[in-house]
């Protein structure tokens, strides 16, 4: 071994001494001289019943009920969604079926139809809604799209924090037209 290695080992072993910080044989205060532990107090415990609450002055159940804003009686509300109808009388499936029908690869179009990029919608749960992924060739706000959902008949694209990046309405078989929320420009989705 060289001298540097031996010196490092010597310093390491010297640091392991039990005589440092009051521990070991050179400690100044013997263990027997340490402060003794004070025992817990002993004695009897007293208990008594809690007195009954006294009513507040001037308050009664009748005045409390009068202070509450009355609510209308509950009415039975249908939990099924009405059939959605787009302009032109075309009926669309309920949102659950629409989501599974919309899952897949789409082409996102912007700049007056001059630019396109692939966008994939899935029915897997994502950070905001269902998971979506856009190609790096998409505009930045669409590239950051990580979620999507269906609101009525519209497809709504959302970024990683749930902010809407685009909203598109049905425009025929396999096509949705809408606007990008960042600048209000016209965009479209067509089935790939």
NUMIFI-544604 format. One record per residue: residue number from 1; x, y, z of N, C-alpha, C, O, CB in turn; chain; residue in one letter. Coordinates in nm, 2 decimals. Glycine has a CB too. Layout:
N
seq,n_xx,n_yy,n_zz,ca_xx,ca_yy,ca_zz,c_xx,c_yy,c_zz,o_xx,o_yy,o_zz,cb_xx,cb_yy,cb_zz,mol,type
NUM,X,Y,Z,X,Y,Z,X,Y,Z,X,Y,Z,X,Y,Z,A,a
...
***
This chain:
192
seq,n_xx,n_yy,n_zz,ca_xx,ca_yy,ca_zz,c_xx,c_yy,c_zz,o_xx,o_yy,o_zz,cb_xx,cb_yy,cb_zz,mol,type
1,0.08,-0.12,0.00,0.00,0.00,0.00,0.09,0.12,0.00,0.20,0.12,0.05,-0.10,0.00,0.12,A,x
2,0.04,0.23,-0.06,0.11,0.35,-0.06,0.08,0.43,0.06,-0.01,0.40,0.14,0.09,0.43,-0.19,A,x
3,0.16,0.54,0.08,0.15,0.62,0.20,0.02,0.69,0.21,-0.04,0.71,0.32,0.26,0.72,0.21,A,x
4,-0.04,0.73,0.10,-0.17,0.80,0.10,-0.28,0.71,0.14,-0.37,0.76,0.22,-0.20,0.86,-0.04,A,x
5,-0.28,0.59,0.10,-0.38,0.50,0.14,-0.37,0.47,0.29,-0.48,0.46,0.36,-0.37,0.37,0.06,A,x
6,-0.25,0.45,0.34,-0.23,0.42,0.48,-0.28,0.54,0.57,-0.33,0.52,0.67,-0.09,0.39,0.51,A,x
7,-0.25,0.66,0.52,-0.29,0.78,0.59,-0.44,0.79,0.60,-0.50,0.82,0.70,-0.23,0.91,0.53,A,x
8,-0.51,0.76,0.49,-0.66,0.76,0.48,-0.72,0.66,0.58,-0.82,0.69,0.64,-0.71,0.74,0.34,A,x
9,-0.66,0.54,0.58,-0.71,0.44,0.67,-0.69,0.48,0.82,-0.78,0.46,0.90,-0.64,0.30,0.65,A,x
10,-0.57,0.54,0.85,-0.55,0.59,0.98,-0.65,0.69,1.03,-0.69,0.69,1.14,-0.40,0.64,0.99,A,x
11,-0.68,0.79,0.94,-0.77,0.89,0.97,-0.91,0.83,0.99,-0.99,0.88,1.08,-0.78,1.00,0.86,A,x
12,-0.95,0.74,0.91,-1.08,0.67,0.92,-1.09,0.60,1.05,-1.20,0.61,1.12,-1.11,0.58,0.81,A,x
13,-0.99,0.53,1.09,-1.00,0.45,1.22,-0.99,0.55,1.34,-1.06,0.52,1.44,-0.88,0.36,1.23,A,x
14,-0.92,0.66,1.33,-0.91,0.76,1.43,-1.05,0.82,1.46,-1.08,0.86,1.57,-0.81,0.86,1.40,A,x
15,-1.13,0.84,1.35,-1.26,0.89,1.36,-1.36,0.80,1.43,-1.47,0.85,1.46,-1.31,0.93,1.23,A,x
16,-1.33,0.68,1.45,-1.42,0.58,1.50,-1.40,0.56,1.65,-1.46,0.47,1.71,-1.40,0.44,1.44,A,x
17,-1.32,0.65,1.72,-1.30,0.64,1.86,-1.43,0.66,1.94,-1.51,0.74,1.90,-1.19,0.74,1.90,A,x
18,-1.44,0.58,2.05,-1.56,0.60,2.13,-1.53,0.70,2.24,-1.62,0.72,2.32,-1.59,0.47,2.19,A,x
19,-1.41,0.76,2.24,-1.38,0.85,2.35,-1.42,1.00,2.31,-1.39,1.09,2.38,-1.23,0.85,2.38,A,x
20,-1.48,1.01,2.19,-1.52,1.15,2.14,-1.66,1.18,2.19,-1.74,1.09,2.21,-1.51,1.15,1.99,A,x
21,-1.68,1.31,2.22,-1.81,1.36,2.26,-1.87,1.29,2.38,-1.99,1.27,2.39,-1.91,1.34,2.14,A,x
22,-1.79,1.27,2.48,-1.84,1.22,2.61,-1.87,1.07,2.61,-1.93,1.03,2.71,-1.96,1.30,2.64,A,x
23,-1.84,1.00,2.51,-1.87,0.85,2.51,-1.74,0.78,2.54,-1.63,0.83,2.51,-1.93,0.81,2.38,A,x
24,-1.75,0.66,2.60,-1.63,0.58,2.62,-1.56,0.61,2.75,-1.61,0.68,2.84,-1.53,0.60,2.51,A,x
25,-1.44,0.55,2.77,-1.37,0.55,2.90,-1.33,0.69,2.94,-1.31,0.71,3.06,-1.25,0.46,2.89,A,x
26,-1.31,0.79,2.85,-1.26,0.92,2.90,-1.37,1.02,2.92,-1.35,1.14,2.93,-1.16,0.97,2.79,A,x
27,-1.49,0.97,2.93,-1.61,1.06,2.95,-1.60,1.12,3.09,-1.55,1.06,3.18,-1.74,0.98,2.94,A,x
28,-1.63,1.25,3.10,-1.61,1.32,3.22,-1.72,1.29,3.33,-1.69,1.29,3.45,-1.61,1.47,3.20,A,x
29,-1.84,1.27,3.28,-1.95,1.24,3.38,-1.98,1.09,3.38,-2.03,1.04,3.28,-2.08,1.32,3.33,A,x
30,-1.97,1.03,3.49,-2.00,0.89,3.50,-2.15,0.87,3.49,-2.23,0.96,3.52,-1.95,0.82,3.63,A,x
31,-2.19,0.75,3.44,-2.33,0.72,3.41,-2.41,0.73,3.54,-2.53,0.77,3.54,-2.35,0.59,3.35,A,x
32,-2.35,0.69,3.65,-2.42,0.68,3.78,-2.45,0.82,3.83,-2.55,0.84,3.91,-2.33,0.61,3.89,A,x
33,-2.37,0.93,3.79,-2.40,1.06,3.84,-2.50,1.14,3.75,-2.54,1.25,3.78,-2.27,1.14,3.84,A,x
34,-2.56,1.07,3.65,-2.66,1.14,3.56,-2.78,1.17,3.65,-2.81,1.10,3.74,-2.69,1.05,3.44,A,x
35,-2.86,1.27,3.60,-2.99,1.30,3.67,-3.08,1.18,3.67,-3.10,1.12,3.56,-3.05,1.42,3.61,A,x
36,-3.14,1.15,3.78,-3.23,1.04,3.79,-3.36,1.07,3.72,-3.40,1.19,3.71,-3.26,0.99,3.93,A,x
37,-3.43,0.97,3.67,-3.56,0.99,3.60,-3.66,1.02,3.71,-3.67,0.95,3.81,-3.60,0.87,3.52,A,x
38,-3.74,1.13,3.69,-3.85,1.16,3.79,-3.96,1.07,3.76,-4.01,1.06,3.65,-3.89,1.31,3.77,A,x
39,-4.01,1.01,3.87,-4.13,0.92,3.85,-4.25,1.00,3.82,-4.27,1.11,3.85,-4.15,0.83,3.98,A,x
40,-4.35,0.93,3.76,-4.48,0.99,3.73,-4.55,1.02,3.86,-4.54,0.94,3.96,-4.56,0.89,3.64,A,x
41,-4.63,1.13,3.86,-4.70,1.16,3.98,-4.80,1.05,4.01,-4.86,0.99,3.93,-4.78,1.29,3.97,A,x
42,-4.83,1.03,4.14,-4.92,0.93,4.18,-5.03,1.00,4.26,-5.01,1.11,4.32,-4.86,0.81,4.26,A,x
43,-5.14,0.94,4.27,-5.25,1.00,4.35,-5.38,0.96,4.29,-5.39,0.88,4.20,-5.24,1.16,4.35,A,x
44,-5.49,1.02,4.33,-5.62,0.98,4.28,-5.67,1.07,4.17,-5.62,1.19,4.16,-5.73,0.98,4.40,A,x
45,-5.75,1.02,4.09,-5.81,1.09,3.98,-5.95,1.12,4.01,-6.03,1.03,4.05,-5.79,1.02,3.84,A,x
46,-5.99,1.25,3.99,-6.13,1.28,4.02,-6.21,1.30,3.89,-6.15,1.34,3.79,-6.14,1.41,4.10,A,x
47,-6.34,1.26,3.89,-6.42,1.28,3.77,-6.56,1.32,3.82,-6.60,1.30,3.93,-6.43,1.15,3.69,A,x
48,-6.63,1.39,3.73,-6.76,1.43,3.75,-6.84,1.43,3.62,-6.78,1.44,3.51,-6.77,1.57,3.82,A,x
49,-6.97,1.43,3.63,-7.05,1.44,3.51,-7.05,1.57,3.44,-7.03,1.68,3.51,-7.20,1.40,3.54,A,x
50,-7.06,1.58,3.31,-7.06,1.70,3.24,-7.20,1.76,3.25,-7.30,1.68,3.23,-7.02,1.68,3.09,A,x
51,-7.22,1.89,3.28,-7.35,1.94,3.29,-7.42,1.95,3.16,-7.36,1.96,3.05,-7.35,2.08,3.36,A,x
52,-7.55,1.94,3.16,-7.63,1.94,3.04,-7.62,2.08,2.97,-7.61,2.18,3.05,-7.78,1.91,3.07,A,x
53,-7.62,2.09,2.84,-7.61,2.22,2.77,-7.73,2.30,2.80,-7.85,2.25,2.81,-7.59,2.20,2.62,A,x
54,-7.71,2.43,2.81,-7.82,2.52,2.84,-7.86,2.58,2.70,-7.77,2.62,2.62,-7.79,2.63,2.94,A,x
55,-7.99,2.60,2.68,-8.03,2.66,2.55,-7.99,2.81,2.54,-7.99,2.88,2.64,-8.18,2.65,2.53,A,x
56,-7.95,2.85,2.42,-7.92,2.99,2.40,-8.04,3.08,2.42,-8.15,3.04,2.39,-7.85,3.01,2.26,A,x
57,-8.02,3.20,2.47,-8.12,3.29,2.49,-8.19,3.33,2.36,-8.12,3.37,2.27,-8.07,3.41,2.57,A,x
58,-8.32,3.31,2.36,-8.40,3.36,2.24,-8.40,3.26,2.12,-8.46,3.29,2.02,-8.35,3.49,2.20,A,x
59,-8.32,3.15,2.13,-8.31,3.06,2.02,-8.40,2.94,2.05,-8.41,2.89,2.16,-8.17,3.01,1.99,A,x
60,-8.46,2.89,1.94,-8.54,2.77,1.95,-8.54,2.70,1.82,-8.49,2.76,1.72,-8.69,2.80,2.00,A,x
61,-8.59,2.58,1.82,-8.59,2.50,1.69,-8.68,2.57,1.59,-8.64,2.57,1.47,-8.64,2.36,1.71,A,x
62,-8.78,2.64,1.63,-8.87,2.71,1.54,-8.80,2.83,1.47,-8.82,2.85,1.35,-9.00,2.75,1.61,A,x
63,-8.72,2.90,1.55,-8.65,3.02,1.49,-8.54,2.97,1.41,-8.50,3.04,1.31,-8.61,3.11,1.60,A,x
64,-8.47,2.86,1.44,-8.36,2.81,1.36,-8.42,2.76,1.22,-8.35,2.79,1.12,-8.29,2.69,1.43,A,x
65,-8.53,2.70,1.22,-8.59,2.65,1.09,-8.63,2.77,1.01,-8.62,2.77,0.89,-8.71,2.56,1.12,A,x
66,-8.68,2.88,1.07,-8.72,3.00,1.00,-8.60,3.07,0.93,-8.61,3.14,0.83,-8.80,3.09,1.09,A,x
67,-8.48,3.05,0.99,-8.36,3.12,0.94,-8.30,3.05,0.82,-8.22,3.11,0.75,-8.26,3.13,1.05,A,x
68,-8.34,2.92,0.80,-8.28,2.85,0.69,-8.36,2.88,0.56,-8.49,2.88,0.57,-8.28,2.70,0.72,A,x
69,-8.30,2.90,0.45,-8.36,2.92,0.33,-8.43,2.79,0.28,-8.37,2.69,0.27,-8.27,2.97,0.22,A,x
70,-8.56,2.80,0.26,-8.63,2.67,0.22,-8.58,2.62,0.08,-8.55,2.70,-0.01,-8.79,2.69,0.22,A,x
71,-8.58,2.49,0.07,-8.54,2.42,-0.05,-8.67,2.37,-0.12,-8.76,2.32,-0.05,-8.43,2.32,-0.03,A,x
72,-8.67,2.37,-0.25,-8.78,2.30,-0.31,-8.77,2.15,-0.29,-8.66,2.10,-0.28,-8.79,2.34,-0.47,A,x
73,-8.88,2.09,-0.30,-8.89,1.94,-0.28,-8.81,1.87,-0.39,-8.81,1.92,-0.51,-9.03,1.89,-0.27,A,x
74,-8.74,1.77,-0.37,-8.66,1.70,-0.47,-8.75,1.63,-0.57,-8.86,1.58,-0.54,-8.57,1.59,-0.40,A,x
75,-8.71,1.64,-0.69,-8.79,1.58,-0.80,-8.70,1.47,-0.87,-8.58,1.48,-0.87,-8.83,1.69,-0.91,A,x
76,-8.77,1.37,-0.92,-8.70,1.26,-0.99,-8.65,1.31,-1.12,-8.72,1.37,-1.20,-8.79,1.14,-1.01,A,x
77,-8.52,1.29,-1.14,-8.45,1.34,-1.26,-8.40,1.21,-1.34,-8.34,1.13,-1.27,-8.34,1.44,-1.24,A,x
78,-8.42,1.21,-1.46,-8.38,1.09,-1.54,-8.23,1.10,-1.55,-8.17,1.21,-1.58,-8.44,1.09,-1.68,A,x
79,-8.16,0.99,-1.53,-8.01,0.98,-1.54,-7.96,0.95,-1.68,-7.84,0.95,-1.70,-7.96,0.88,-1.44,A,x
80,-8.05,0.91,-1.77,-8.01,0.88,-1.90,-8.00,1.00,-1.99,-8.08,1.10,-1.97,-8.11,0.77,-1.97,A,x
81,-7.90,1.01,-2.07,-7.88,1.12,-2.16,-7.98,1.12,-2.28,-8.00,1.02,-2.33,-7.73,1.13,-2.21,A,x
82,-8.03,1.24,-2.31,-8.11,1.24,-2.43,-8.03,1.22,-2.56,-7.91,1.25,-2.56,-8.19,1.38,-2.44,A,x
83,-8.09,1.17,-2.66,-8.01,1.14,-2.79,-7.97,1.28,-2.84,-8.05,1.37,-2.86,-8.10,1.07,-2.89,A,x
84,-7.84,1.29,-2.87,-7.79,1.41,-2.93,-7.81,1.42,-3.08,-7.79,1.32,-3.14,-7.63,1.43,-2.89,A,x
85,-7.85,1.53,-3.12,-7.88,1.54,-3.27,-7.80,1.66,-3.32,-7.80,1.77,-3.27,-8.03,1.56,-3.30,A,x
86,-7.72,1.64,-3.42,-7.64,1.74,-3.48,-7.73,1.82,-3.59,-7.83,1.77,-3.62,-7.51,1.68,-3.55,A,x
87,-7.68,1.93,-3.63,-7.76,2.00,-3.74,-7.77,1.91,-3.86,-7.68,1.84,-3.90,-7.69,2.13,-3.78,A,x
88,-7.89,1.91,-3.91,-7.92,1.82,-4.02,-7.99,1.69,-3.98,-8.02,1.61,-4.06,-7.79,1.78,-4.10,A,x
89,-8.01,1.68,-3.85,-8.09,1.56,-3.80,-8.01,1.43,-3.78,-8.07,1.33,-3.77,-8.20,1.54,-3.89,A,x
90,-7.88,1.44,-3.79,-7.80,1.31,-3.77,-7.79,1.29,-3.63,-7.73,1.37,-3.55,-7.66,1.32,-3.85,A,x
91,-7.83,1.17,-3.58,-7.82,1.14,-3.44,-7.69,1.07,-3.41,-7.64,0.99,-3.49,-7.94,1.04,-3.39,A,x
92,-7.62,1.11,-3.30,-7.50,1.05,-3.26,-7.52,0.96,-3.14,-7.62,0.98,-3.07,-7.39,1.16,-3.23,A,x
93,-7.43,0.87,-3.12,-7.44,0.77,-3.01,-7.42,0.85,-2.88,-7.37,0.96,-2.88,-7.34,0.65,-3.03,A,x
94,-7.45,0.78,-2.77,-7.42,0.84,-2.64,-7.27,0.86,-2.62,-7.19,0.79,-2.69,-7.48,0.75,-2.52,A,x
95,-7.23,0.95,-2.53,-7.09,0.99,-2.52,-7.00,0.87,-2.50,-6.89,0.87,-2.55,-7.07,1.09,-2.41,A,x
96,-7.04,0.77,-2.42,-6.96,0.65,-2.39,-6.93,0.58,-2.52,-6.81,0.54,-2.54,-7.03,0.56,-2.30,A,x
97,-7.02,0.55,-2.60,-7.00,0.48,-2.73,-6.92,0.57,-2.82,-6.83,0.53,-2.90,-7.13,0.44,-2.80,A,x
98,-6.95,0.71,-2.82,-6.87,0.80,-2.91,-6.73,0.80,-2.88,-6.64,0.80,-2.97,-6.93,0.94,-2.89,A,x
99,-6.69,0.79,-2.75,-6.55,0.79,-2.71,-6.48,0.67,-2.77,-6.37,0.69,-2.82,-6.54,0.79,-2.56,A,x
100,-6.54,0.55,-2.76,-6.47,0.44,-2.81,-6.47,0.44,-2.97,-6.38,0.39,-3.03,-6.54,0.31,-2.77,A,x
101,-6.57,0.50,-3.03,-6.57,0.52,-3.17,-6.47,0.62,-3.22,-6.41,0.61,-3.33,-6.71,0.56,-3.22,A,x
102,-6.44,0.72,-3.14,-6.34,0.82,-3.17,-6.20,0.79,-3.14,-6.11,0.85,-3.20,-6.38,0.95,-3.10,A,x
103,-6.18,0.68,-3.06,-6.04,0.64,-3.03,-5.97,0.60,-3.16,-6.03,0.53,-3.25,-6.04,0.53,-2.93,A,x
104,-5.84,0.63,-3.18,-5.77,0.59,-3.30,-5.68,0.71,-3.35,-5.66,0.81,-3.28,-5.86,0.55,-3.41,A,x
105,-5.63,0.69,-3.47,-5.54,0.79,-3.52,-5.62,0.89,-3.61,-5.70,0.85,-3.69,-5.43,0.72,-3.61,A,x
106,-5.59,1.02,-3.59,-5.65,1.13,-3.66,-5.54,1.21,-3.72,-5.43,1.21,-3.68,-5.74,1.21,-3.57,A,x
107,-5.58,1.29,-3.82,-5.49,1.39,-3.88,-5.54,1.53,-3.83,-5.65,1.57,-3.86,-5.48,1.38,-4.03,A,x
108,-5.45,1.60,-3.76,-5.48,1.74,-3.72,-5.44,1.83,-3.83,-5.32,1.83,-3.87,-5.42,1.77,-3.58,A,x
109,-5.53,1.92,-3.87,-5.50,2.02,-3.98,-5.51,2.16,-3.93,-5.61,2.19,-3.85,-5.59,1.99,-4.10,A,x
110,-5.42,2.25,-3.97,-5.42,2.39,-3.93,-5.36,2.47,-4.04,-5.32,2.41,-4.14,-5.35,2.41,-3.80,A,x
111,-5.36,2.60,-4.03,-5.31,2.69,-4.12,-5.38,2.68,-4.26,-5.32,2.67,-4.36,-5.16,2.67,-4.14,A,x
112,-5.51,2.69,-4.25,-5.59,2.68,-4.37,-5.58,2.55,-4.44,-5.60,2.54,-4.57,-5.56,2.79,-4.46,A,x
113,-5.55,2.44,-4.37,-5.54,2.31,-4.44,-5.40,2.28,-4.50,-5.38,2.18,-4.56,-5.65,2.29,-4.54,A,x
114,-5.31,2.38,-4.48,-5.18,2.36,-4.54,-5.09,2.28,-4.46,-4.99,2.22,-4.52,-5.12,2.50,-4.56,A,x
115,-5.11,2.27,-4.33,-5.02,2.19,-4.24,-5.10,2.08,-4.17,-5.21,2.10,-4.13,-4.95,2.28,-4.14,A,x
116,-5.04,1.96,-4.15,-5.10,1.85,-4.08,-5.00,1.78,-3.99,-4.88,1.79,-4.01,-5.16,1.75,-4.19,A,x
117,-5.05,1.71,-3.90,-4.97,1.62,-3.81,-5.06,1.51,-3.76,-5.19,1.53,-3.75,-4.91,1.70,-3.70,A,x
118,-5.01,1.40,-3.72,-5.09,1.29,-3.66,-5.12,1.31,-3.51,-5.04,1.36,-3.44,-5.02,1.16,-3.68,A,x
119,-5.24,1.27,-3.47,-5.29,1.29,-3.34,-5.36,1.16,-3.30,-5.45,1.11,-3.38,-5.38,1.41,-3.32,A,x
120,-5.32,1.10,-3.19,-5.39,0.97,-3.15,-5.47,0.99,-3.02,-5.42,1.05,-2.92,-5.28,0.86,-3.12,A,x
121,-5.60,0.95,-3.03,-5.69,0.95,-2.92,-5.71,0.81,-2.87,-5.73,0.72,-2.95,-5.83,1.02,-2.96,A,x
122,-5.70,0.79,-2.74,-5.73,0.65,-2.68,-5.84,0.66,-2.57,-5.87,0.77,-2.53,-5.60,0.59,-2.62,A,x
123,-5.89,0.55,-2.53,-5.99,0.54,-2.43,-5.92,0.51,-2.29,-5.99,0.49,-2.19,-6.09,0.44,-2.46,A,x
124,-5.78,0.51,-2.29,-5.71,0.50,-2.16,-5.72,0.63,-2.08,-5.73,0.73,-2.14,-5.56,0.46,-2.19,A,x
125,-5.73,0.62,-1.95,-5.74,0.74,-1.87,-5.60,0.81,-1.87,-5.50,0.74,-1.85,-5.78,0.70,-1.72,A,x
126,-5.60,0.94,-1.89,-5.48,1.02,-1.89,-5.49,1.12,-1.77,-5.57,1.11,-1.69,-5.46,1.09,-2.02,A,x
127,-5.39,1.21,-1.78,-5.39,1.31,-1.67,-5.51,1.40,-1.67,-5.56,1.45,-1.57,-5.26,1.40,-1.68,A,x
128,-5.56,1.43,-1.79,-5.68,1.51,-1.80,-5.77,1.45,-1.90,-5.75,1.46,-2.02,-5.65,1.66,-1.84,A,x
129,-5.87,1.38,-1.85,-5.96,1.31,-1.94,-5.90,1.18,-2.00,-5.83,1.11,-1.92,-6.00,1.39,-2.06,A,x
130,-5.93,1.15,-2.12,-5.88,1.03,-2.18,-5.74,1.07,-2.24,-5.72,1.18,-2.28,-5.97,0.97,-2.29,A,x
131,-5.65,0.97,-2.26,-5.52,1.00,-2.30,-5.52,1.03,-2.45,-5.59,0.97,-2.53,-5.43,0.88,-2.28,A,x
132,-5.43,1.13,-2.49,-5.41,1.17,-2.63,-5.26,1.19,-2.64,-5.19,1.23,-2.55,-5.49,1.29,-2.66,A,x
133,-5.21,1.17,-2.77,-5.07,1.20,-2.79,-5.06,1.26,-2.93,-5.12,1.21,-3.03,-4.98,1.08,-2.78,A,x
134,-4.98,1.37,-2.94,-4.97,1.43,-3.07,-4.82,1.42,-3.11,-4.73,1.41,-3.03,-5.01,1.58,-3.06,A,x
135,-4.80,1.42,-3.24,-4.67,1.41,-3.30,-4.59,1.54,-3.27,-4.65,1.65,-3.26,-4.67,1.38,-3.45,A,x
136,-4.46,1.54,-3.27,-4.38,1.66,-3.25,-4.39,1.76,-3.36,-4.36,1.87,-3.35,-4.23,1.62,-3.24,A,x
137,-4.44,1.72,-3.48,-4.46,1.81,-3.59,-4.59,1.90,-3.57,-4.61,1.99,-3.65,-4.47,1.73,-3.72,A,x
138,-4.67,1.87,-3.47,-4.79,1.95,-3.44,-4.75,2.08,-3.38,-4.64,2.09,-3.32,-4.89,1.87,-3.35,A,x
139,-4.84,2.18,-3.38,-4.81,2.31,-3.32,-4.79,2.28,-3.17,-4.84,2.18,-3.11,-4.92,2.41,-3.34,A,x
140,-4.71,2.37,-3.10,-4.67,2.35,-2.96,-4.79,2.32,-2.87,-4.79,2.22,-2.79,-4.60,2.46,-2.91,A,x
141,-4.90,2.40,-2.88,-5.01,2.38,-2.79,-5.08,2.24,-2.81,-5.14,2.18,-2.72,-5.11,2.49,-2.80,A,x
142,-5.08,2.20,-2.94,-5.14,2.07,-2.97,-5.04,1.96,-2.94,-5.08,1.85,-2.89,-5.18,2.06,-3.12,A,x
143,-4.91,1.98,-2.96,-4.81,1.88,-2.92,-4.82,1.85,-2.77,-4.80,1.74,-2.72,-4.67,1.93,-2.95,A,x
144,-4.86,1.95,-2.69,-4.87,1.94,-2.54,-5.01,1.88,-2.50,-5.04,1.86,-2.39,-4.85,2.07,-2.47,A,x
145,-5.09,1.85,-2.60,-5.22,1.78,-2.57,-5.20,1.65,-2.52,-5.14,1.56,-2.58,-5.31,1.78,-2.70,A,x
146,-5.25,1.62,-2.40,-5.23,1.49,-2.33,-5.37,1.43,-2.30,-5.37,1.32,-2.25,-5.15,1.51,-2.20,A,x
147,-5.47,1.50,-2.32,-5.61,1.45,-2.29,-5.71,1.50,-2.39,-5.69,1.59,-2.46,-5.64,1.49,-2.15,A,x
148,-5.82,1.43,-2.39,-5.94,1.47,-2.47,-6.06,1.41,-2.41,-6.06,1.33,-2.32,-5.92,1.41,-2.62,A,x
149,-6.18,1.47,-2.45,-6.30,1.42,-2.40,-6.41,1.46,-2.50,-6.38,1.53,-2.60,-6.34,1.47,-2.26,A,x
150,-6.53,1.42,-2.48,-6.65,1.45,-2.56,-6.74,1.54,-2.47,-6.78,1.49,-2.37,-6.72,1.33,-2.62,A,x
151,-6.77,1.66,-2.52,-6.87,1.75,-2.45,-6.98,1.76,-2.55,-6.97,1.83,-2.65,-6.80,1.89,-2.41,A,x
152,-7.09,1.70,-2.52,-7.21,1.70,-2.62,-7.16,1.62,-2.74,-7.13,1.50,-2.73,-7.25,1.84,-2.65,A,x
153,-7.16,1.68,-2.85,-7.11,1.62,-2.98,-6.96,1.67,-3.01,-6.90,1.62,-3.10,-7.20,1.65,-3.09,A,x
154,-6.91,1.76,-2.93,-6.78,1.82,-2.96,-6.67,1.73,-2.90,-6.68,1.67,-2.80,-6.77,1.96,-2.90,A,x
155,-6.55,1.73,-2.98,-6.43,1.68,-2.92,-6.35,1.79,-2.86,-6.34,1.90,-2.93,-6.35,1.60,-3.04,A,x
156,-6.31,1.77,-2.74,-6.23,1.88,-2.67,-6.09,1.82,-2.64,-6.08,1.72,-2.58,-6.30,1.92,-2.54,A,x
157,-5.99,1.89,-2.69,-5.85,1.85,-2.67,-5.80,1.93,-2.55,-5.83,2.05,-2.54,-5.76,1.87,-2.79,A,x
158,-5.72,1.87,-2.46,-5.68,1.93,-2.33,-5.53,1.91,-2.32,-5.48,1.80,-2.35,-5.76,1.89,-2.21,A,x
159,-5.46,2.01,-2.26,-5.32,1.99,-2.23,-5.30,1.91,-2.10,-5.40,1.87,-2.04,-5.24,2.12,-2.22,A,x
160,-5.17,1.90,-2.05,-5.14,1.82,-1.94,-5.20,1.87,-1.81,-5.21,1.80,-1.71,-4.99,1.81,-1.92,A,x
161,-5.24,2.00,-1.80,-5.31,2.05,-1.68,-5.46,2.07,-1.70,-5.52,2.13,-1.61,-5.24,2.18,-1.64,A,x
162,-5.51,2.02,-1.80,-5.66,2.02,-1.82,-5.71,2.14,-1.90,-5.83,2.15,-1.92,-5.73,2.02,-1.69,A,x
163,-5.62,2.23,-1.94,-5.66,2.35,-2.02,-5.70,2.31,-2.16,-5.63,2.23,-2.23,-5.55,2.46,-2.03,A,x
164,-5.82,2.36,-2.21,-5.86,2.32,-2.34,-5.77,2.38,-2.45,-5.75,2.50,-2.45,-6.01,2.36,-2.37,A,x
165,-5.72,2.30,-2.54,-5.63,2.35,-2.65,-5.71,2.36,-2.78,-5.67,2.44,-2.86,-5.51,2.26,-2.66,A,x
166,-5.81,2.28,-2.80,-5.90,2.30,-2.92,-6.03,2.23,-2.89,-6.05,2.14,-2.81,-5.83,2.22,-3.04,A,x
167,-6.13,2.29,-2.96,-6.27,2.24,-2.95,-6.32,2.22,-3.09,-6.32,2.32,-3.17,-6.36,2.33,-2.86,A,x
168,-6.37,2.10,-3.12,-6.41,2.07,-3.26,-6.55,2.01,-3.26,-6.59,1.93,-3.18,-6.31,1.98,-3.33,A,x
169,-6.63,2.05,-3.37,-6.77,2.00,-3.38,-6.77,1.91,-3.50,-6.69,1.92,-3.60,-6.86,2.12,-3.40,A,x
170,-6.87,1.82,-3.50,-6.88,1.72,-3.62,-6.91,1.80,-3.75,-6.99,1.90,-3.75,-7.00,1.62,-3.59,A,x
171,-6.84,1.76,-3.85,-6.86,1.82,-3.98,-6.87,1.72,-4.09,-6.83,1.75,-4.21,-6.74,1.92,-4.01,A,x
172,-6.93,1.61,-4.06,-6.94,1.50,-4.16,-6.87,1.37,-4.12,-6.82,1.37,-4.01,-6.88,1.55,-4.30,A,x
173,-6.89,1.27,-4.20,-6.83,1.14,-4.16,-6.68,1.15,-4.15,-6.61,1.19,-4.24,-6.87,1.04,-4.27,A,x
174,-6.63,1.12,-4.03,-6.48,1.12,-4.00,-6.42,1.25,-4.00,-6.30,1.26,-4.03,-6.42,1.03,-4.10,A,x
175,-6.49,1.36,-3.98,-6.43,1.49,-3.98,-6.49,1.58,-3.87,-6.61,1.58,-3.85,-6.45,1.56,-4.12,A,x
176,-6.41,1.66,-3.81,-6.45,1.75,-3.70,-6.38,1.88,-3.73,-6.26,1.89,-3.76,-6.42,1.70,-3.56,A,x
177,-6.45,2.00,-3.73,-6.39,2.13,-3.75,-6.41,2.21,-3.63,-6.51,2.19,-3.55,-6.46,2.20,-3.87,A,x
178,-6.31,2.30,-3.60,-6.32,2.38,-3.48,-6.22,2.49,-3.47,-6.17,2.53,-3.58,-6.31,2.29,-3.36,A,x
179,-6.18,2.53,-3.35,-6.08,2.63,-3.33,-5.98,2.59,-3.23,-6.01,2.52,-3.13,-6.15,2.76,-3.29,A,x
180,-5.86,2.64,-3.25,-5.75,2.63,-3.15,-5.77,2.74,-3.05,-5.79,2.86,-3.09,-5.61,2.63,-3.21,A,x
181,-5.77,2.71,-2.92,-5.80,2.81,-2.82,-5.68,2.91,-2.80,-5.71,3.02,-2.75,-5.83,2.75,-2.69,A,x
182,-5.56,2.88,-2.84,-5.45,2.97,-2.82,-5.46,3.09,-2.91,-5.43,3.20,-2.86,-5.32,2.90,-2.86,A,x
183,-5.51,3.08,-3.03,-5.52,3.20,-3.12,-5.65,3.21,-3.20,-5.67,3.30,-3.28,-5.40,3.19,-3.22,A,x
184,-5.74,3.11,-3.18,-5.87,3.12,-3.24,-5.87,3.08,-3.39,-5.97,3.10,-3.46,-5.93,3.25,-3.23,A,x
185,-5.76,3.02,-3.43,-5.75,2.98,-3.57,-5.83,2.85,-3.60,-5.85,2.77,-3.51,-5.60,2.95,-3.61,A,x
186,-5.87,2.84,-3.73,-5.95,2.72,-3.77,-5.86,2.60,-3.77,-5.75,2.60,-3.83,-6.02,2.75,-3.90,A,x
187,-5.91,2.49,-3.72,-5.84,2.36,-3.72,-5.94,2.25,-3.75,-6.06,2.27,-3.75,-5.78,2.33,-3.58,A,x
188,-5.89,2.13,-3.79,-5.98,2.02,-3.82,-5.91,1.89,-3.78,-5.79,1.88,-3.77,-6.01,2.02,-3.97,A,x
189,-6.00,1.79,-3.76,-5.95,1.65,-3.73,-6.02,1.57,-3.84,-6.14,1.57,-3.86,-5.99,1.61,-3.59,A,x
190,-5.94,1.49,-3.91,-6.00,1.39,-4.00,-5.95,1.26,-3.97,-5.83,1.24,-3.93,-5.97,1.43,-4.15,A,x
191,-6.03,1.15,-3.99,-5.99,1.02,-3.95,-5.88,0.97,-4.05,-5.89,0.99,-4.17,-6.11,0.92,-3.96,A,x
192,-5.77,0.92,-3.99,-5.66,0.87,-4.07,-5.68,0.73,-4.12,-5.60,0.68,-4.19,-5.53,0.88,-4.00,A,x
***
